[in-house]
Amino acid sequence: MTRRERLMATLRGEAVDRPAVCFYELNGLDQKPEDPDPYNIFNDPSWKPLLDLTRERSDRIVLRAAALRDAPPDPLASLRRTETRVEGDSTHTTLTLRAGGRTLTCRTRRDRDVNTVWVTEHLLKDADDLRAWLDLPERAGGGRAHTSAVLAAEEALGDSGIVMLDTADPLCQVAALFDMGTYTVIAMTEPELFHRALERCARELHARTAAIARALPGRLWRIYGPEYASPPYLPPRLFEEYVVRYDRPMVEAIQRHGGFARIHSHGRLRDILPHIAATGAVGLDPIEPPPQGDVQLAEVREGYGRQFVLFGNIEVSDIENLAPRDFAAKVRRALEEGMAGAGRGFVLMPSACPYGRRITPRTLRNYRTMIELAEGMG
């Protein structure tokens, strides 16, 4: 089978020649080692062997934003201001937004040797800020699916992989406006207000998802954000209220047009698995093993493997830190449990990818182990 055929057969629940193995955010297409930008960690020479391995032997899944073009103007553009300054090896960005008589402020920092953006101050600080945000004008509906980026990536991949459309859910958009402590208090104590915020985000997200799913049918999607309502942050009853209610219409729109919706949720899954299943999604990632998670892959496969293609079960921290022999044992267990008994399918995949500038020999060796052991099951 080609790598594309293997992934598509897995999504459909068909027989495959061996388990697929994907390196998640690493795809060998979007990482540009030739780009001299000082914030591009992938131009360090230590990344080249890993990127070559990704391109040549992994079952590549390339993320592309689920985006619209020709949308109506953003009514908040005139109320928003962004300022950026560089201090040493870091870039600091300050966004301010006028909301009634308030000025809402969000600050972020990006460091040259770390491929992430840290939020140092969240936009909303309390329930009154949320009320002011809710009074802001909403963008009018409309716009067409932005298909060119997806089609170009598929052409570049050829038979080596597939594209996965990527979208936040309403909970992700609302929860990320706050620091975690404030978010959980408001979600617990102000449910009516919190639902108003989710409904505002859902109006745009549901319409966007339906338009893109119609224009780009049959693709894999990732819906991220549900983990904000997983234990210990919120009780399972609120996962049903804040995730299932708002994510199920997105899943239905995707799968109405032959697509495959995958729910992304880190951490503890045991108490929310029935609710994730209730969304109707047919994929789940990254199914972290204990102690990061609270359920073994074999349990998820036994209880929900007929509904879900299971993606994951390898911690990126183990890739970076475990001795090769110990890491190989973890990979063997994940492959055995992910493929045991009846089930829709399994893709061996880490929970994330390294975000530092240098790749160590141990990290490279462990990535090779994932490929070699999956290929050995052919």
C-alpha positions in Angstrom: 0.0 0.0 0.0 1.1 3.6 -0.5 1.2 5.8 2.6 -1.9 7.6 1.5 -3.8 4.4 0.8 -2.8 3.1 4.2 -4.1 6.2 6.0 -7.4 6.3 4.1 -8.0 2.6 4.6 -7.4 3.1 8.3 -10.0 5.9 8.4 -12.5 3.8 6.7 -12.0 0.9 9.0 -10.5 -1.4 6.3 -7.6 -3.8 6.4 -4.1 -2.4 6.1 -0.7 -3.9 5.4 0.7 -2.6 8.7 -0.1 0.1 11.3 0.4 3.7 10.1 2.9 5.8 12.0 2.6 9.5 11.9 4.8 12.1 13.6 1.9 14.5 14.2 2.9 18.1 13.6 6.1 17.0 11.9 5.3 16.3 8.3 8.5 17.3 6.3 6.5 19.7 4.2 5.9 22.7 6.5 9.3 22.6 8.3 11.7 24.7 6.2 15.3 24.1 7.2 16.5 26.5 4.4 14.6 29.5 6.0 17.2 31.7 7.8 14.6 33.3 10.1 16.2 33.4 13.6 12.9 32.1 15.0 12.8 29.0 12.7 14.1 26.2 14.9 14.1 23.8 12.0 17.2 25.5 10.4 19.4 23.9 13.0 21.3 21.1 11.2 20.3 18.6 13.9 16.8 18.6 12.5 17.7 17.4 9.0 17.9 13.7 9.6 14.6 13.7 11.4 12.9 15.7 8.7 14.3 13.4 6.1 13.0 10.4 8.0 9.6 12.1 8.2 9.4 12.7 4.5 10.7 9.4 3.4 9.1 6.9 5.8 6.3 8.3 8.0 2.6 8.2 7.1 2.4 12.0 6.7 -0.7 13.9 7.9 -0.4 17.6 7.1 -2.5 20.1 9.1 -4.2 22.9 7.2 -6.5 25.5 8.8 -10.2 25.3 8.0 -10.5 28.8 6.7 -12.8 31.0 4.6 -12.0 33.6 2.0 -13.9 36.6 0.8 -15.6 36.9 4.2 -17.3 40.1 5.3 -15.1 42.7 7.0 -14.1 42.1 10.6 -16.1 44.6 12.7 -13.5 44.5 15.4 -10.6 45.7 13.2 -11.1 49.3 14.1 -11.2 48.5 17.8 -8.1 46.3 17.8 -4.5 47.4 18.0 -1.3 45.3 18.0 2.2 46.4 19.0 5.4 44.3 18.8 8.8 44.8 20.3 12.0 42.7 20.4 14.0 42.3 23.6 17.1 40.1 23.4 16.1 36.7 21.9 12.3 37.2 22.5 9.5 39.0 20.6 6.8 40.5 22.8 3.3 41.3 21.3 0.6 43.3 22.9 -3.0 43.3 21.6 -5.5 45.8 22.9 -9.2 45.7 22.2 -11.7 48.5 23.0 -14.9 47.0 24.4 -17.4 49.6 25.6 -15.6 51.6 28.2 -12.9 49.0 28.8 -9.6 48.3 27.2 -8.9 44.6 27.1 -5.3 43.5 26.8 -3.5 40.3 25.8 0.3 39.9 25.8 2.4 37.1 24.3 6.0 36.2 24.0 7.9 34.1 21.5 11.5 33.0 22.1 14.0 32.2 19.3 14.9 28.7 20.5 11.4 27.5 21.3 8.7 26.9 18.7 5.7 28.1 20.6 4.0 31.3 21.7 3.5 31.9 25.5 0.5 33.9 26.6 1.8 36.1 29.5 -1.5 38.0 30.0 -4.9 36.8 28.8 -7.4 39.1 27.2 -10.3 38.6 29.7 -9.7 38.9 33.4 -13.2 38.4 34.9 -16.9 38.0 34.2 -17.4 41.7 33.6 -14.7 41.6 30.8 -16.6 38.6 29.3 -19.9 40.7 29.3 -18.1 43.5 27.6 -16.6 41.1 25.0 -20.1 39.7 24.4 -21.4 43.2 23.6 -18.9 43.6 20.8 -20.3 43.4 17.2 -20.2 40.0 15.5 -18.8 39.4 12.0 -21.6 38.8 9.5 -21.9 35.4 8.0 -20.6 34.5 4.5 -17.4 33.7 2.6 -16.2 30.8 0.6 -14.0 27.8 1.6 -10.3 28.5 1.1 -9.4 25.4 -0.8 -6.2 26.2 -2.5 -3.9 25.6 0.5 -5.4 22.1 1.0 -5.2 21.2 -2.7 -1.6 22.4 -3.0 -0.5 20.4 0.1 -2.2 17.3 -1.3 -0.4 17.7 -4.6 2.9 18.1 -2.8 2.3 15.0 -0.7 1.3 12.8 -3.6 1.0 9.2 -2.3 3.0 9.9 0.8 0.1 11.1 3.0 -3.0 13.1 3.5 -4.2 16.6 4.6 -6.1 17.0 7.9 -8.3 20.1 8.2 -7.8 21.8 11.6 -10.3 23.8 13.7 -10.9 24.9 17.2 -14.3 24.3 18.8 -16.3 26.9 20.6 -15.0 25.9 24.0 -11.4 26.4 22.8 -12.1 29.9 21.6 -13.8 31.0 24.8 -11.6 29.2 27.3 -8.4 30.6 25.7 -9.6 34.1 26.5 -8.8 33.6 30.2 -6.1 32.1 32.3 -7.1 28.6 33.4 -8.0 29.5 37.0 -10.4 32.3 35.9 -11.8 30.2 33.1 -12.7 27.3 35.3 -14.4 29.5 38.0 -16.5 31.3 35.4 -17.4 28.0 33.6 -18.5 26.5 36.9 -20.3 29.5 38.4 -21.7 31.5 35.4 -23.1 28.8 33.1 -25.7 31.1 31.5 -23.0 33.7 30.7 -20.6 31.0 29.5 -23.2 29.5 27.2 -23.8 32.9 25.6 -20.1 33.1 24.8 -20.1 29.5 23.4 -23.2 30.3 21.3 -21.5 33.4 19.9 -18.5 31.4 18.7 -20.6 28.5 17.5 -22.6 30.7 15.1 -19.4 31.4 13.1 -17.7 28.0 13.6 -20.7 25.9 12.6 -21.3 27.9 9.4 -17.6 27.8 8.5 -17.3 24.1 9.2 -20.3 23.3 7.0 -19.1 25.4 4.1 -15.6 23.9 4.2 -16.8 20.3 4.6 -19.1 20.8 1.6 -16.2 22.3 -0.5 -13.6 19.8 0.6 -15.5 16.5 1.2 -13.9 13.2 2.3 -11.0 14.7 4.4 -9.8 14.0 7.9 -10.5 16.8 10.4 -9.1 17.6 13.8 -11.4 19.4 16.3 -9.3 20.7 19.3 -10.5 22.3 22.5 -12.5 19.6 24.3 -9.7 19.0 26.8 -10.6 22.3 28.4 -13.6 20.5 29.9 -11.8 17.3 30.9 -11.1 16.4 34.5 -9.6 17.8 36.7 -10.6 21.2 35.1 -14.4 20.6 35.0 -16.7 17.7 36.0 -17.9 15.3 33.2 -21.5 16.8 33.3 -20.1 20.1 32.0 -18.1 18.3 29.2 -21.5 17.2 27.9 -22.9 20.8 28.2 -19.8 22.7 26.8 -18.4 20.2 24.3 -21.0 17.7 23.1 -23.7 20.3 22.5 -21.5 22.5 20.4 -19.1 20.0 18.8 -21.7 17.5 17.5 -23.0 19.9 14.8 -19.5 20.3 13.6 -19.0 16.5 13.5 -22.3 16.0 11.7 -21.4 18.6 9.0 -18.0 17.0 8.4 -19.3 13.5 8.2 -22.4 14.4 6.1 -19.9 15.1 3.3 -17.9 11.9 3.7 -15.3 13.4 6.0 -13.8 11.9 9.2 -14.0 14.0 12.4 -11.3 13.4 15.0 -11.5 14.8 18.6 -8.3 16.0 20.1 -8.2 15.8 23.9 -5.0 15.5 26.1 -5.0 14.2 29.6 -7.6 12.3 31.5 -10.2 10.5 29.3 -11.8 7.8 31.5 -14.8 9.8 32.7 -15.5 11.6 29.4 -15.1 8.8 26.9 -18.9 8.3 26.7 -19.4 12.0 26.0 -16.7 12.1 23.3 -18.4 9.1 21.7 -21.7 11.0 21.8 -20.3 13.7 19.5 -20.4 11.0 16.8 -16.7 11.5 15.9 -14.8 8.6 14.3 -11.3 9.5 15.5 -9.6 10.2 18.9 -6.2 11.5 19.8 -3.7 11.4 21.5 -4.9 8.9 24.1 -2.0 9.6 26.5 -0.9 6.7 28.7 -0.7 7.1 32.5 0.5 9.1 34.3 -0.3 11.9 31.8 -3.6 10.2 31.0 -5.7 7.9 33.2 -6.7 5.0 30.8 -4.7 2.4 29.0 -4.9 2.2 25.2 -6.2 -1.4 25.4 -9.2 -0.2 27.5 -10.1 2.4 24.9 -9.7 -0.1 22.1 -12.0 -2.6 23.8 -14.7 -0.1 24.7 -14.6 2.3 21.8 -12.4 0.9 19.1 -15.3 0.0 16.8 -16.3 3.7 16.7 -12.9 5.5 16.8 -9.7 5.2 14.8 -7.3 5.6 17.7 -4.3 7.9 17.2 -1.4 8.1 19.5 -0.3 6.6 22.8 3.3 7.8 22.7 4.4 10.8 24.8 6.8 13.2 23.2 8.6 13.5 26.5 9.4 9.7 26.2 10.8 10.2 22.7 13.2 12.8 24.0 14.1 11.3 27.4 13.8 7.5 27.4 16.7 5.2 26.7 16.2 3.4 23.4 15.5 0.0 24.9 12.9 1.4 27.3 11.3 3.5 24.5 11.1 0.5 22.2 9.1 -1.4 24.9 6.6 1.4 25.1 6.2 1.4 21.3 5.7 -2.3 21.2 3.0 -2.1 23.9 1.2 0.7 22.0 1.3 -1.3 18.7 0.0 -4.4 20.4 -2.8 -2.7 22.3 -3.7 -0.4 19.4 -4.1 -3.4 17.0 -5.5 -6.0 19.4 -8.9 -7.5 18.8 -11.7 -5.9 16.8 -11.5 -2.2 16.0 -11.7 0.4 13.4 -8.0 1.2 13.2 -4.9 2.6 14.9 -2.2 5.1 14.0 1.0 5.1 16.1 1.6 8.8 16.9 3.2 11.0 19.6 1.3 13.5 21.7 3.2 16.4 20.2 6.6 17.1 18.6 9.8 18.6 20.0 9.8 22.4 20.2 13.4 23.1 21.0 16.1 24.1 18.5 18.3 21.0 18.8 17.4 17.3 18.2 19.5 15.0 20.2 20.8 11.6 18.9 18.5 9.9 21.4 15.4 11.7 20.1 16.3 10.8 16.5 17.0 7.1 17.5 13.6 6.9 19.2 11.7 8.3 16.2 13.5 5.7 14.0 12.3 3.0 16.5 8.7 4.0 15.9 9.1 3.6 12.1 11.1 0.3 12.4 8.7 -1.4 14.8 5.6 -0.3 12.8 7.1 -1.5 9.6 8.1 -4.8 11.3 4.4 -5.5 11.8 3.8 -5.6 8.0 
